Amino acid sequence: MSVIRLAGVIGVGGAGRGGLTMHRLAPLIERAFAPSRLAAVALVINSPGGSPVQSALIAGRIRALADEKKVPVFAFVEDVAASGGYWLACAADEIYADENSIVGSIGVISAGFGFQDLIARHGIERRVHTAGNRKVLLDPFQPEQPEDLDRLKAIQTEIHESFKDLVRRRRGSRLKADAEGSEHHLFSGEFWTGRQGLALGLVDGLDDLRARMRARFGKTVRLRAVVESRGWLHLTLGGAAIRTGPSPATDVGGWAAAGVAGVLAALEERLWWARLGL
């Protein structure tokens, strides 16, 4: 059986940092389903979420191939499958987690900063010119406008409904309603441990990849990891970055800007994990 590892933030990170994207994962998914005699495909997930579009595209491609090839898909959660990470898990027919895994966070988030007071204090004037009076939304250098917040809320609500529809469709009757017969608490954006997720019907069991697959397909089952191919140049140079154009000695500013952007991108990625206490 084929094993795909889906680890990291979903979507393209800042400064070109690679995340989980359809462009990056499409070849791996195709290769995972390619063998003619394939018992199953396993997804090993460790993601705090990210782009809803990339989550939908990746999960959709997995489901399309699973249905076409008539191959069962199993998801195994490591530290976390939250938000978009749980979206990916829902591409599987069955979801398993460790009792201490984090699952859920079925919601939509948008976060940013407001710098209008900072730039005013330093005598900086913000100049924005647009064709179209709704072109700018939630400019961090201008005060929040009620109409902007209404627009954002409408977009978030639409995406949230799409997420909830997916979970209901994939998990079906396995989802547990609350005492009032409502699923509302499942879709509040809250997250739970794997053991709590099992009680809520978000996962099907507490188990790991090797143990579950040996129990399902026998002790002789072969787990074949599907990994990204790396060119000979990457392997020869040990993954060192290759750059064309001016040398570092004559382009210090470019390297410094790239370094700052990289730090900010790493911080942004770290915040995705931190909001889950990880």
C-alpha positions in Angstrom: 0.0 0.0 0.0 1.1 3.6 -0.7 1.7 6.1 2.1 1.7 9.9 1.5 2.9 12.3 4.2 1.0 15.6 4.4 2.9 17.7 6.9 3.0 21.4 7.3 0.9 24.5 6.7 -1.4 24.3 3.7 -0.8 26.8 0.9 2.2 28.8 -0.4 4.0 30.5 2.5 5.5 33.9 2.5 8.8 34.6 0.7 8.1 31.6 -1.5 8.3 29.1 1.3 6.8 25.8 0.2 3.7 24.5 1.9 1.2 21.8 1.0 -0.2 22.8 -2.4 -2.0 21.0 -5.2 0.9 21.9 -7.5 3.4 20.3 -5.3 1.4 17.2 -4.2 -0.4 16.3 -7.5 2.5 14.1 -8.8 2.8 12.3 -5.4 -1.0 11.6 -5.3 -0.9 10.3 -8.8 2.0 8.0 -8.0 0.4 6.8 -4.8 -2.6 5.5 -6.8 -0.6 4.2 -9.8 0.2 0.6 -8.7 -2.1 -1.9 -10.4 -2.4 -4.1 -7.3 -3.0 -1.6 -4.6 -4.7 -2.6 -1.3 -5.1 1.0 0.1 -3.6 4.5 0.3 -2.7 5.9 3.7 -2.4 9.6 4.5 -0.1 10.6 7.4 -1.3 14.0 8.4 0.4 16.6 10.6 -1.1 20.0 9.7 -2.6 23.0 11.6 -4.4 24.1 8.5 -4.1 26.9 6.0 -5.6 27.7 2.6 -9.2 26.4 2.2 -8.8 26.3 -1.6 -5.7 24.2 -1.5 -7.3 22.0 1.1 -10.3 21.4 -1.1 -8.1 20.8 -4.2 -5.9 18.3 -2.6 -8.7 16.4 -0.8 -10.7 16.5 -4.0 -7.9 14.9 -6.1 -7.4 12.2 -3.5 -11.1 11.4 -3.5 -11.3 11.4 -7.3 -8.5 8.9 -7.7 -9.8 6.8 -4.8 -13.3 6.5 -6.5 -11.7 5.9 -9.9 -9.4 3.2 -8.7 -11.8 1.8 -6.1 -9.1 2.0 -3.5 -9.8 2.7 0.2 -8.1 5.6 1.8 -7.0 5.8 5.5 -5.9 8.9 7.4 -3.6 8.8 10.4 -3.2 11.9 12.4 0.1 12.6 14.1 0.3 15.8 16.3 -2.5 17.6 14.6 -5.1 17.6 11.9 -6.9 20.9 12.5 -8.9 23.2 10.2 -7.5 22.5 6.7 -5.6 19.6 8.2 -8.9 18.0 9.2 -10.3 18.9 5.7 -7.5 16.7 4.3 -8.2 13.9 6.8 -11.8 13.9 5.5 -10.6 12.7 2.1 -10.1 9.3 3.8 -12.7 6.7 4.3 -11.5 6.2 7.9 -9.6 8.5 10.2 -7.3 7.3 13.0 -5.4 9.4 15.6 -3.3 9.1 18.7 -5.2 9.8 21.9 -3.2 13.0 22.3 -3.5 14.2 18.8 -5.4 17.5 18.1 -8.3 17.3 15.7 -11.2 19.5 14.6 -11.0 23.3 14.5 -13.8 23.3 11.8 -14.0 27.0 11.2 -12.5 29.9 9.3 -9.9 32.4 10.6 -8.6 35.7 9.3 -6.0 37.6 11.3 -3.9 40.7 10.8 -2.6 43.8 12.5 -3.6 47.5 12.6 -0.8 50.0 12.2 -2.7 53.3 11.6 -1.8 54.8 15.0 1.9 53.8 14.6 2.3 55.5 11.2 0.4 58.6 12.4 2.7 58.8 15.4 5.8 58.8 13.1 4.3 61.3 10.7 3.8 58.8 7.9 1.0 59.4 5.4 -0.7 56.4 3.8 -1.6 57.0 0.1 -3.8 54.5 -1.7 -5.4 55.1 -5.1 -7.9 52.7 -6.6 -10.2 52.3 -9.6 -13.2 50.8 -7.8 -14.4 52.0 -4.4 -14.4 48.5 -2.9 -10.9 47.6 -4.1 -9.2 47.9 -0.6 -10.4 45.6 2.2 -9.1 45.9 5.7 -6.0 47.9 4.9 -3.8 47.5 8.0 -2.7 51.1 7.8 -6.2 52.5 7.9 -8.9 52.2 10.6 -11.3 49.2 10.2 -14.5 50.0 8.4 -17.8 48.3 9.4 -18.6 47.6 5.7 -15.2 45.9 5.3 -15.9 43.7 8.3 -19.3 42.8 6.9 -17.7 41.7 3.6 -15.1 39.6 5.4 -17.7 37.9 7.6 -19.8 37.0 4.5 -16.8 35.4 2.8 -15.9 33.5 6.0 -19.4 32.3 6.4 -19.6 31.0 2.9 -16.3 29.1 3.2 -17.4 27.8 6.6 -20.6 26.4 5.1 -18.5 24.6 2.4 -16.3 23.1 5.1 -19.3 21.9 7.2 -20.9 20.4 4.1 -17.7 18.4 3.4 -17.5 17.1 7.0 -21.2 16.1 7.0 -20.8 14.4 3.6 -17.7 12.5 4.5 -18.4 11.6 8.2 -22.2 11.1 7.8 -23.9 9.3 10.7 -20.6 8.9 12.5 -20.8 12.5 13.8 -22.3 12.7 17.3 -24.9 15.4 18.0 -25.0 17.1 21.4 -27.7 16.7 24.0 -30.1 19.0 22.0 -29.5 17.0 18.9 -27.4 19.7 17.3 -24.0 19.5 15.6 -23.3 23.1 16.3 -20.5 22.5 18.7 -18.6 20.4 16.2 -18.5 23.4 13.8 -17.7 26.1 16.3 -14.0 26.1 15.5 -13.1 24.3 18.7 -10.5 21.5 18.7 -10.2 18.4 20.7 -7.8 15.6 21.6 -7.9 12.4 19.6 -9.8 10.6 22.4 -12.4 13.4 22.5 -12.6 13.4 18.7 -13.4 9.7 18.8 -16.3 10.3 21.2 -17.5 13.1 18.8 -17.2 10.9 15.7 -14.5 13.0 14.2 -12.2 10.0 14.1 -12.8 6.3 13.8 -10.3 5.0 16.2 -7.1 5.5 18.2 -4.3 3.7 16.4 -1.1 4.2 14.4 -0.4 3.4 10.7 1.6 0.2 11.1 -0.6 -1.4 13.7 -3.9 -0.6 12.0 -2.8 -1.7 8.5 -1.3 -4.9 9.8 -4.5 -5.6 11.6 -6.5 -4.8 8.5 -4.4 -6.4 5.7 -2.2 -8.9 7.5 1.3 -8.8 8.9 2.9 -9.1 5.4 1.5 -5.8 4.2 4.1 -3.6 2.7 4.0 0.2 3.4 5.5 2.1 0.4 6.3 5.7 1.2 5.6 8.0 -1.8 8.1 11.0 -1.6 9.0 13.9 -3.7 11.6 13.3 -6.4 14.7 15.4 -6.2 16.9 16.2 -9.1 20.5 15.2 -9.4 21.6 18.8 -9.0 19.8 19.2 -5.6 21.3 15.9 -4.4 24.8 16.9 -5.6 24.7 20.2 -3.8 23.0 18.9 -0.7 20.0 21.1 -1.2 22.0 24.3 -1.3 20.2 27.3 -2.8 21.2 28.2 -6.3 21.0 31.8 -7.3 21.6 33.6 -10.6 22.5 37.3 -11.0 24.8 39.5 -8.9 27.0 37.8 -6.3 26.2 38.2 -2.6 29.1 40.7 -2.3 27.3 43.0 -4.7 23.8 42.3 -3.7 23.8 42.5 0.1 20.5 44.4 0.1 18.7 41.6 -1.9 20.0 38.9 0.5 19.0 41.0 3.5 15.5 41.5 2.2 15.2 37.8 1.5 16.4 37.1 5.0 13.8 39.4 6.6 11.1 37.9 4.4 12.2 34.4 5.4 12.0 35.3 9.1 8.6 36.8 8.7 7.4 33.7 6.8 8.7 31.4 9.5 7.0 33.4 12.1 3.7 33.3 10.2 4.0 29.5 9.9 4.9 29.2 13.6 1.7 31.1 14.5 -0.4 28.5 12.8 0.9 25.8 15.2 1.0 28.2 18.2 -2.8 28.8 18.1 -3.2 25.1 18.8 -0.9 25.2 21.8 1.9 23.3 19.9 
